[in-house]
Structure formats: C-alpha cells, structure tokens
C-alpha cells in the first residue's frame, strides 16, 4: 500500500509515460510480487542519473519486468546501449513488450541466466560501462559489485537497490538471515572501499549511489 510520503513524492516528481504505466499495471496483474517493481519516482531517478552522468553504455543486473530497464534506456542517447541480465526467463515476453511500447527495444540486449556467469562473457570486448544498476539476489550483492566495478569507467556511476532492506540492516539486533547478512556485508564493504564515493538514500527500500573514482 502506497504511503502518504510515497504519494507526495510521486505527485511532485516527473510523471512516467504511458509505456511505463503499462509495465507497472501488467506487473501488478501478471506477477506474484509486484512490489519488486522500481516504481515511478525511483525510475525517474535512474533516468536522470543516466542523463546527468552522460552515460552511453549501461548495465543492469536484475530486470524483473523491465520497468527499470526502460527507465535507464530512456535516459540513454539514441545510440546508447543497455545490457540487461535477468534470471527468470518467464518474464521475457512482458519485458520485451514493455520496451517496445517505450520505444527502447533497440537499445537493450537481454541476457537470460545467472549474471555472475554471463557477465564476464558479455564484457569480454573490454569496452567500459558508464552506468550500472544492481537489483538482484541480495545474498550476492558484494559479488556483483566486485564483478561490475572493474567494468565501470572512472567517474562511472553504480546504483544498488534495496540496501536498507526494510530497516533490517540497522536493526538492533541485526537479523541473521542470508539476505540481510549479504546486504550488511555489501554496505560495510562499499562504505570502506577507497576506490569509490558513496551515499545511501532512504528512497523506497534504500538506494546506494556509488561513483567510481
């Protein structure tokens, strides 16, 4: 259920287009966990970060129904490109239909399978990425980070979703489930990593905005 704060943020942020509204509606109709969708405000932030950073080559780990992918691709120039990784192949039709409605299907390459296995193969051409978004298995966040950071250009931006995990990462005591432990490990590591600058925003379930030095 949308909170009064969420309603206010949505009402005072740029509105998504019809294609993104369609993806949101279809996600609610056709999936069991529609709350995993990035949503209008976070999606607009992703698009703006891509535009502000001047990104032309982007990477996403965890595409779900393609909402965040569409937002990232909308922020890219017409000749920009996004490599999107998603482990659930049952969502492919929904993703591709939404991307076509948004007019960004030609900018996105979908890679179905485990990103930790596929990413080294895809990134073999040596061309750096300008922007990366991580929103997949919380247990693997630090592994994703270590895979993606060397592929990001100096000055490139990485965004990690769900880093506050409903407050569990700063609870007292901190729960010991695998997902919370994975996020705590990731957050602590990134905060101490001299290779990057980072700020955590309390938007939705927490976003880490990371800039590679």
C-alpha positions as CSV (number, residue, x, y, z in Angstrom):
1,X,0.0,0.0,0.0
2,X,1.4,3.4,-1.0
3,X,2.2,5.7,1.9
4,X,1.4,9.4,2.1
5,X,5.1,10.1,1.6
6,X,5.2,8.0,-1.5
7,X,2.1,9.7,-2.8
8,X,3.6,13.1,-2.2
9,X,6.9,12.1,-3.9
10,X,5.1,10.7,-6.9
11,X,2.9,13.8,-7.1
12,X,5.9,16.1,-7.1
13,X,8.2,14.2,-9.5
14,X,8.1,14.0,-13.3
15,X,5.4,11.5,-14.3
16,X,6.2,8.3,-16.2
17,X,4.9,7.9,-19.8
18,X,2.1,5.6,-20.9
19,X,4.5,2.8,-21.6
20,X,5.9,2.8,-18.1
21,X,2.4,3.0,-16.6
22,X,1.5,-0.1,-18.8
23,X,4.5,-2.0,-17.4
24,X,3.5,-1.2,-13.9
25,X,-0.1,-2.3,-14.5
26,X,1.0,-5.5,-16.1
27,X,3.4,-6.2,-13.3
28,X,0.6,-6.0,-10.8
29,X,-1.7,-8.2,-12.9
30,X,0.8,-10.8,-14.1
31,X,3.3,-11.3,-11.3
32,X,3.2,-12.5,-7.7
33,X,5.5,-9.9,-6.2
34,X,4.7,-6.6,-7.9
35,X,6.3,-4.7,-5.0
36,X,9.6,-5.6,-6.6
37,X,9.0,-3.0,-9.3
38,X,11.2,0.1,-9.1
39,X,8.2,2.4,-9.5
40,X,7.7,5.9,-10.8
41,X,10.0,8.0,-8.5
42,X,12.9,5.6,-8.5
43,X,12.6,5.0,-12.2
44,X,12.7,8.7,-12.9
45,X,15.8,9.0,-10.6
46,X,17.5,6.2,-12.6
47,X,16.7,8.0,-15.9
48,X,18.0,11.3,-14.5
49,X,21.2,9.8,-13.2
50,X,21.9,8.2,-16.6
51,X,21.3,11.6,-18.3
52,X,23.3,13.6,-15.8
53,X,26.3,11.2,-16.0
54,X,26.3,11.3,-19.8
55,X,26.2,7.5,-19.9
56,X,26.1,5.8,-23.3
57,X,26.8,2.2,-22.2
58,X,24.8,0.8,-19.3
59,X,24.5,-2.5,-17.3
60,X,21.6,-3.9,-15.2
61,X,21.6,-7.0,-13.0
62,X,18.1,-7.9,-12.2
63,X,15.5,-6.6,-14.7
64,X,12.3,-8.2,-13.3
65,X,9.5,-7.0,-15.6
66,X,11.7,-4.4,-17.4
67,X,10.5,-1.2,-15.7
68,X,13.9,-0.1,-14.5
69,X,15.5,-1.2,-17.8
70,X,13.1,1.0,-19.7
71,X,13.9,4.0,-17.5
72,X,17.6,3.5,-17.9
73,X,17.3,3.1,-21.7
74,X,15.1,6.2,-21.9
75,X,18.0,8.1,-20.3
76,X,20.5,6.9,-22.8
77,X,21.1,8.7,-26.1
78,X,19.6,7.0,-29.2
79,X,22.9,5.2,-30.0
80,X,23.3,4.2,-26.3
81,X,23.1,0.5,-25.2
82,X,22.0,-1.4,-22.1
83,X,23.0,-5.0,-21.2
84,X,20.2,-6.3,-19.0
85,X,20.5,-9.5,-17.1
86,X,17.5,-11.4,-15.7
87,X,17.5,-15.0,-14.3
88,X,13.7,-15.5,-14.7
89,X,13.1,-16.3,-18.4
90,X,9.3,-16.4,-17.8
91,X,9.3,-12.6,-17.7
92,X,10.9,-12.2,-21.1
93,X,7.7,-11.6,-23.1
94,X,6.5,-8.9,-20.7
95,X,9.9,-7.2,-20.7
96,X,10.2,-7.1,-24.5
97,X,6.6,-5.8,-25.0
98,X,7.1,-3.0,-22.5
99,X,10.4,-2.0,-24.0
100,X,8.8,-1.8,-27.5
101,X,6.0,0.3,-26.1
102,X,8.6,2.6,-24.6
103,X,10.5,2.8,-27.9
104,X,13.7,1.5,-26.4
105,X,13.7,-2.2,-27.5
106,X,16.6,-1.5,-29.9
107,X,18.8,-0.1,-27.1
108,X,18.5,-3.1,-24.9
109,X,20.1,-6.6,-25.1
110,X,18.5,-9.1,-22.7
111,X,20.7,-11.8,-21.3
112,X,18.8,-14.6,-19.6
113,X,20.6,-16.5,-16.8
114,X,23.0,-16.0,-13.9
115,X,24.7,-12.7,-14.3
116,X,27.8,-13.9,-12.3
117,X,28.3,-16.4,-15.1
118,X,27.2,-14.4,-18.1
119,X,28.7,-11.0,-17.3
120,X,32.4,-12.0,-17.8
121,X,31.5,-13.4,-21.2
122,X,29.5,-10.4,-22.3
123,X,32.1,-7.9,-21.1
124,X,34.9,-9.6,-22.9
125,X,35.2,-6.8,-25.5
126,X,36.9,-4.6,-23.0
127,X,34.6,-1.6,-23.5
128,X,33.8,0.1,-20.1
129,X,30.4,0.8,-18.8
130,X,29.3,4.3,-17.8
131,X,26.3,3.2,-15.6
132,X,25.3,0.1,-13.7
133,X,22.2,-0.8,-11.7
134,X,22.1,-3.8,-9.3
135,X,18.7,-5.2,-8.1
136,X,19.0,-8.9,-7.9
137,X,19.8,-11.6,-5.3
138,X,20.7,-9.8,-2.1
139,X,23.0,-12.6,-1.0
140,X,25.2,-11.9,-4.0
141,X,25.4,-8.1,-3.9
142,X,29.1,-8.0,-2.9
143,X,29.9,-10.5,-5.7
144,X,28.0,-8.4,-8.2
145,X,29.9,-5.3,-7.0
146,X,33.3,-6.9,-7.4
147,X,32.3,-8.1,-10.9
148,X,30.9,-4.8,-12.1
149,X,33.3,-2.2,-10.6
150,X,36.3,-3.2,-12.8
151,X,34.0,-2.9,-15.8
152,X,32.9,0.6,-14.9
153,X,34.9,3.6,-16.2
154,X,36.5,6.1,-13.9
155,X,33.7,8.5,-13.0
156,X,31.1,6.0,-13.8
157,X,28.0,5.5,-11.6
158,X,26.6,2.4,-9.9
159,X,23.3,2.2,-8.2
160,X,22.3,-0.6,-5.8
161,X,18.7,-1.1,-4.8
162,X,17.1,-2.3,-1.5
163,X,20.2,-1.6,0.6
164,X,18.2,-0.7,3.7
165,X,16.1,-3.8,3.5
166,X,13.1,-2.7,5.4
167,X,15.4,-1.4,8.2
168,X,16.9,-4.8,8.9
169,X,20.4,-3.8,8.1
170,X,20.5,-1.3,11.0
171,X,18.1,-3.1,13.4
172,X,19.4,-4.0,16.9
173,X,20.0,-6.8,16.8
174,X,20.5,-7.3,13.1
175,X,18.7,-10.4,11.8
176,X,21.0,-13.3,10.6
177,X,19.1,-14.4,7.5
178,X,21.2,-14.7,4.4
179,X,19.7,-11.8,2.5
180,X,20.2,-9.3,5.4
181,X,23.7,-10.6,6.0
182,X,24.5,-10.2,2.3
183,X,23.4,-6.6,2.3
184,X,25.1,-5.7,5.6
185,X,28.4,-7.1,4.1
186,X,27.9,-5.2,0.9
187,X,27.1,-1.9,2.7
188,X,30.0,-2.1,5.0
189,X,32.4,-3.0,2.3
190,X,31.4,-0.2,-0.1
191,X,31.5,2.4,2.7
192,X,35.1,1.5,3.4
193,X,36.2,1.0,-0.3
194,X,38.8,3.7,-1.2
195,X,38.0,3.1,-4.9
196,X,34.6,4.8,-4.7
197,X,32.5,7.5,-3.3
198,X,29.0,6.5,-2.0
199,X,25.9,8.0,-0.5
200,X,22.8,6.0,0.7
201,X,19.4,7.5,0.0
202,X,16.3,6.4,2.0
203,X,14.2,6.3,-1.1
204,X,11.8,3.3,-1.1
205,X,13.9,0.5,0.4
206,X,17.2,2.3,0.1
207,X,19.5,3.2,-2.8
208,X,23.3,3.3,-2.8
209,X,24.6,5.9,-5.3
210,X,28.2,4.9,-6.0
211,X,30.7,6.8,-8.1
212,X,34.0,5.1,-9.2
213,X,37.0,7.4,-8.6
